[in-house]
Amino acid sequence: MFAIFLQLAAAFLGTFSFAIIFKTPSKYYVACGLIGTIGWGVYLLIMAAMHSLFAASLISSFVLIVLSRFAAYNLKGPVTIFLVCGIFCIVPGIGIYNVAHNFVSNDFNQAFTNGISVLKVCLAMTLGIAFGYELPAKLFIKLKK
């Protein structure tokens, strides 16, 4: 339980810090941190329940885009700011690094295996974002009221 709390705290700090580095207006820092924390929490829940990297990436990115759109309507900012900062935690950076490292090390079989895994995660994230963008804008306007 304590490890999960530490991961969520790290997700908040990481997303908050990325918002600063990304030069997000300061009034959005906390919202970006909370969106990233919730996205990471959903990712952890889905991984614990289903043990599926694809499902965890798909559902957490869907939740991230919905939260980003909601924050954009409420805080009168662009969705991109909240999404880019929030998705920071679930981007498969180590997987991309491993693909590049294996490729440079001439371990092409492992590079291909890791590359397919990274592509699956990227596809899941893309689908989750696309599904979230397809929700009608009126839904977020009504939720605001």
SVG drawing of the C-alpha trace seen along z (x, -y; Angstrom):
<svg xmlns="http://www.w3.org/2000/svg" viewBox="-25 -31 52 44">
<polyline fill="none" stroke="black" stroke-width="0.4" points="0.0,0.0 2.8,-2.4 4.6,-1.6 1.4,-2.6 1.2,-5.8 4.9,-6.5 4.2,-5.8 1.2,-8.2 3.2,-10.9 6.1,-10.4 3.6,-10.6 2.2,-13.9 5.7,-15.3 6.9,-14.1 3.9,-15.4 4.0,-18.7 7.7,-19.1 7.1,-18.2 4.5,-21.0 7.1,-23.4 9.7,-22.2 7.0,-22.3 6.5,-26.0 2.8,-25.5 1.2,-28.6 1.5,-28.3 -2.3,-28.2 -2.4,-24.8 0.4,-23.1 -1.8,-21.4 -4.4,-20.3 -1.6,-18.7 -0.2,-17.0 -3.6,-15.6 -4.4,-14.4 -1.0,-12.6 -1.6,-11.1 -5.0,-9.8 -3.8,-8.5 -1.0,-6.6 -3.4,-5.3 -5.8,-3.9 -2.8,-2.3 -1.7,-0.6 -5.3,0.6 -5.7,2.1 -2.3,3.7 -3.2,5.3 -6.6,6.4 -5.9,7.6 -2.1,7.9 -2.4,6.5 -0.1,3.7 -2.3,3.0 -5.5,2.7 -3.8,0.6 -2.4,-1.8 -5.7,-2.0 -7.9,-2.7 -5.5,-5.1 -5.0,-7.1 -8.7,-7.3 -9.1,-8.5 -6.3,-11.0 -7.9,-12.6 -11.3,-12.8 -9.8,-14.5 -7.7,-16.7 -10.8,-17.8 -12.7,-18.4 -9.8,-20.5 -9.5,-22.4 -13.2,-23.4 -13.1,-24.3 -9.8,-26.1 -10.2,-27.6 -7.0,-26.2 -5.9,-24.0 -6.4,-20.3 -2.9,-19.7 -1.3,-21.2 -3.1,-18.8 -2.8,-15.7 1.0,-16.1 1.8,-16.6 -0.6,-13.9 0.5,-11.2 4.1,-11.7 3.9,-8.8 2.5,-6.2 4.7,-6.8 6.9,-3.7 10.2,-5.5 12.3,-2.6 10.9,-0.4 11.9,-2.8 15.4,-3.0 15.7,0.8 14.7,1.0 17.4,-1.5 20.0,0.2 19.3,3.6 19.5,2.4 22.8,0.6 24.1,3.7 23.2,5.9 20.7,7.9 18.1,7.6 15.8,10.3 15.4,8.6 15.1,5.2 12.2,6.6 10.5,8.2 10.8,5.0 9.8,2.9 6.5,4.9 5.7,4.4 6.3,0.7 4.2,0.4 1.3,2.2 1.5,-0.3 1.7,-3.2 -1.3,-1.9 -3.3,-1.5 -2.5,-5.0 -3.4,-6.3 -6.7,-4.5 -7.5,-5.7 -6.9,-9.3 -8.9,-8.9 -11.9,-7.4 -11.7,-10.2 -11.6,-12.9 -14.7,-11.4 -16.8,-12.2 -19.1,-15.2 -18.0,-18.6 -21.5,-19.1 -20.8,-16.4 -17.9,-18.4 -19.9,-21.6 -22.8,-20.0 -20.5,-18.5 -19.1,-22.0 -22.5,-23.3"/>
</svg>
